[in-house]
Amino acid sequence: MDISQVEVLASEESEVIEKYLAEFAPFAESVPCHPDKTYYILPGFCDVHVHFREPGFSYKETIKTGTAAAAHGGYTAVCTMPNLDPVPDSLLHLKAQTDIIERDARIPVYPYGAITRGEKGEELSDMEALAPKAIAFSDDGKGVQREEMMYRAMEQAKSLGKIIAAHCEVNELLKGGYIHDGAYAAAHGHRGISSESEYREIERDLRIAKETGAAFHVCHVSTAESVELIRQAKAEGVDVTCETAPHYLLLDDKDLRESGDFKMNPPLRSQRDREYLIIGILDGTIDMIATDHAPHSREEKSRGLAGSAFGIVGLETAFPLLYTRLVNRGIVSFRKLIDLMAVNPRKRFGIETDGFSVWDLAAREVIYKKNFLSKGKSTPFLREKVKGVNLCTVARGRVAYVKSK
């Protein structure tokens, strides 16, 4: 590729443009290209919410396959959730993961430490020992049910200068549900998950964050009420940020099908909720987009809505989907999308700016499972036509992904 074919979309500042072009130059020859096209350098995306399943569940995903998928999607940093075996609730247990990261990761991986031992919600993890090694603390996959436990966790995190990133869910309000408690559930005889199960715990945790002064991050926001609560908390000076995922911005419960590809937690909510999420990213209430990349085996996702495991993959489709459905349709600006996917996550979690990807933004592709590098293949966007093809990702000065010629 001739470097004259490349434009930088990371910034309008000349020194930033020159920096990216200089970093790209050594890799230009390895990038497949057409001489009459223009290509675009984007800053490396950062996903603060992924599940790479290793150690403990490597039949679903590994550090090697997860980071390969991330690089394919243009990511140069990810933060891995702690629902593993062993759960990283001590330095010894965290080392089981970091040893694999050091050996197999294609891009930088920043692991979470657990809030509670075994993610059981009964006693705090060894937060003080974990703090220098963990990007933040989370019990993702579960909500911390006891208010007293979350209060202690936020006090400890505040003293350590770390973020609490919470999966907010009130167990007693779930009532065996597995999709949104809305029109589709009622029409098809499915058990629903209420919006209240999410926003009630967000309301509680925002109050605790306000009282303790802790840095609080809300994972995978999916409801209108959640957005409004976070908006109000920010106006009151609470140190809170939040994320949502591509599927909550692009789909709602009227898009559901009788397939495990449409089952995740939180579930796809109503059209009203989706529209509130869009407003939330536009007005800054929602700070970032995270994929909640959650791979499972084919068998685990083959049992329909009722019986399949919760979770879909998203690292390899996030940018093309959001670029096609939000930017190309004039709903969100390109600069806003870059802030949501690359800039804001790094600022909030203190992750260094690093790497870039090179895209053909005019190229069109169809999403097929066979093209995924992830072990997980479950996506509600199968056969979706998208614009934007990643040709190359560079992280830490090394090629992490290059499209085959």
LUMMARLUM-216154 format. One record per residue (C-alpha): residue in one letter; x, y, z. Coordinates in steps of 0.001 Angstrom, whole numbers, plus 500000, padded with zeros to 6 digits. Layout:
REM LUMMARLUM-216154
aXYZ/...
REM end
This chain:
REM LUMMARLUM-216154
m500000500000500000/d501252503468499090/i501067505691502162/s499533508410499961/q496395506236499835/v495874506564503579/e493960509199505518/v493805509549509308/l490382509836510901/a491592509894514502/s492011513633514814/e492048516941512984/e495329517913514683/s498291517814512306/e500717516382514872/v498355513490515617/i497915512784511903/e501679512785511382/k502126510436514348/y499710507839512955/l501186508061509454/a504684507576510845/e503548504554512881/f501801503074509856/a504648503512507361/p506659500393508396/f503590498201507905/a502264499681504650/e503675496999502381/s501941494197504294/v498448495680503887/p496348494367500960/c495011497211498865/h493713498433495522/p495722501243493917/d492676503396493180/k491195503339496677/t491580505482499779/y492002503796503161/y491573505168506655/i493610504859509825/l491504504681512981/p492799504699516548/g492816501295518207/f489468500531519786/c489247499642523471/d486616497278524882/v486261497335528657/h483889494357528768/v484839491027527206/h484721487388528279/f487696485350527077/r486774482334529221/e490328481293530076/p491236479820532494/g488386477428533129/f486237477424530006/s488630477261527077/y486176475234524992/k484229478503524634/e487155480886523996/t490830481355524848/i493089484343525263/k494607483460521891/t491326483231519980/g489719486121521850/t492553488524521132/a492663487340517512/a488970488207517220/a489573491573518905/a492399492451516520/h490198491424513579/g487651493953514836/g490202496763515175/y490682496546518949/t494079497133520504/a493041496805524155/v490440494750526003/c489442494228529632/t488521490674530601/m485744489901533048/p486403487653536064/n483758484923535696/l486495482320535275/d487770479227537046/p489551480099539203/v487846483434539774/p490595486104540054/d489816486951543678/s493439486632544870/l496861487213543365/l497373483479542960/h494119483061541071/l494756486155538946/k498184484786538012/a496495481781536409/q495074484240533876/t497976486658533518/d500393483813532749/i498229482878529768/i497903486527528722/e501675486956528711/r502066483828526600/d499197484051524107/a497713487552523802/r497960489306520433/i496927492651521913/p497104494121525436/v494665492459527832/y493737494089531139/p492036491688533579/y489419492608536145/g489688491415539704/a486564490036541349/i484687492134543882/t483846489133546046/r485448485743546590/g484285483315543949/e481831486006542782/k479544484638545490/g478754487992547104/e479571486793550606/e482995488280551362/l485286490714549615/s488121489481547458/d491704490384548301/m491188493777546724/e494265495422548214/a496615492764546845/l494836492677543472/a494699496451542950/p498141496892541299/k497388494103538793/a493653494524538117/i492244497185535805/a489164497474538060/f486837495286540120/s483691493515538954/d481531490479539692/d480186490599536148/g477733487893535329/k476159488497538726/g474932491470540693/v476242492034544204/q472979491465546066/r473810492644549576/e473894496418549969/e476335496197552870/m478759494196550708/m478640496698547849/y479110499550550314/r482268497927551683/a483495497188548169/m483094500803547081/e484790502081550217/q487729499751549585/a487903500612545892/k487849504316546733/s490811503875549099/l492718501968546395/g491914504399543592/k490098501710541572/i486774501539539732/i483868499287540670/a482269498042537428/a478914496503538271/h476588494059536610/c473398495512538048/e470653492962538552/v468279492197541429/n468006488424541588/e464630488330543288/l463111490288540387/l464352487890537691/k461653485261538324/g463166482774535910/g463053485158532964/y465339484926529964/i464136487579527493/h462677491057528014/d459331491167529777/g457595492764526836/a455330492150523875/y457335489301522353/a457525487390525620/a453771487744526142/a452903486748522571/h455153483683522509/g454753482371526033/h458269483177527275/r459235484210530806/g460341487823530889/i463082489760532683/s461710493070533947/s463470496365533367/e463165496955537102/s465602494110537800/e468296496290536229/y467443499829537200/r466646499098540857/e470183497916541494/i471630500801539491/e469600503161541691/r471001501523544842/d474594501500543616/l474447505119542478/r473382506071545992/i476282504107547478/a478715505676545009/k477473509114546002/e477879508352549706/t481331506790549406/g482757508948546604/a483809505794544764/a484413505653541017/f481506503621539669/h480965502151536201/v477679500574535137/c477989497613532772/h475737496930529757/v472987499495530350/s469812498425528534/t466794500335529876/a465404503851529589/e465087504108533369/s468764503209533783/v469782505989531407/e467693508539533292/l469059507491536681/i472645507788535455/r471911511134533832/q470555512462537134/a473496511049539098/k475998512748536809/a474169516043537272/e474530515543541040/g478278515042540734/v478446511268541241/d481631509771539797/v479833507430537420/t480288506259533855/c478447503605531897/e478517501500528778/t476002499970526450/a476512497368523732/p475942497452519968/h473021495024520099/y471078497247522506/l471527500218520174/l470600498368516978/l467977495785518004/d464951495549520274/d462533492830521297/k460479493030518127/d463583491722516320/l463665488550518424/r463705485109516843/e463340481667518386/s467098481204518450/g469886481253521010/d471585483847518790/f469162486391520267/k469686485500523932/m471909487677526107/n471778489271529552/p470517491941529827/p468056490993527091/l467064493010524051/r464605495525525445/s461763497545523877/q461938500059521049/r461481502817523653/d464498501569525587/r466615501398522423/e465668504960521498/y466597506169524994/l469993504512524649/i470588506403521400/i469697509651523158/g472040508640525965/i475040508253523703/l474236511512521915/d473932513591525098/g476934511984526814/t475043510091529509/i476402506852528037/d480169507189527899/m481279504195525855/i480279501197523806/a481480497782524963/t480624494555523186/d480109492227526176/h481695489626523878/a480462486398525488/p481244483283523428/h479744479857524069/s479934476511522337/r477628475706519458/e475738473200521601/e475189475743524399/k473614478169521927/s471483475621520074/r468674475262522640/g466455478172521615/l465599481198523690/a464565479282526785/g467431476806526993/s470484478483525468/a473251480109527461/f473193483892527801/g475662485733525571/i476692486538522017/v479953487498520322/g480595491045519158/l484231492069518798/e484452491283515075/t481204492975514076/a480905496001516386/f482523498711514282/p481099497708510873/l477597497434512347/l477744500754514184/y479379502522511256/t476750501175508857/r473657501574511007/l474469504727512991/v477113506786511180/n476041506139507587/r472441506907508511/g473373510223510145/i472302509200513651/v475762509474515233/s478800511364513944/f481964509491513041/r483901511423515688/k481332510481518329/l481649506796517444/i485444506976517775/d485066508638521172/l482692505886522304/m484855503025521060/a488425504290521451/v488845507506523414/n486432507449526358/p487101503871527520/r490830504555527750/k490308507829529601/r488012506344532207/f490030503188532884/g493496504751532554/i494508502632529556/e497266504063527404/t496515505139523850/d498103502565521594/g497841501134518128/f495599501622515143/s493690499806512439/v493429500433508690/w489971500292507143/d488362500266503739/l485220502132504699/a483665501789501261/a483970498001501117/r480886495927501811/e480740492578503545/v478109490146504733/i478420488839508288/y479009485096508251/k480022482918511178/k482680481218509067/n484672484467508993/f484921484804512783/l488252484153514453/s486483483767517796/k485518480269518896/g482074481690519536/k479815482034516500/s476542483200518003/t475323486560516679/p471886488051515964/f473436489885513001/l474021486850510805/r473844487723507084/e473679491454507854/k475217493569505083/v477718496073506465/k480191498652505250/g483751498772506544/v486439496096506268/n489508496026508502/l492713495377506589/c495260495565509395/t495540496115513153/v498775497144514851/a499178497007518647/r502307497694520667/g504265498173517452/r503398494719516085/v500906493488513507/a498090491807515423/y495883491173512395/v496227491468508641/k493556490552506143/s494582487751503813/k495176488898500258/
REM end
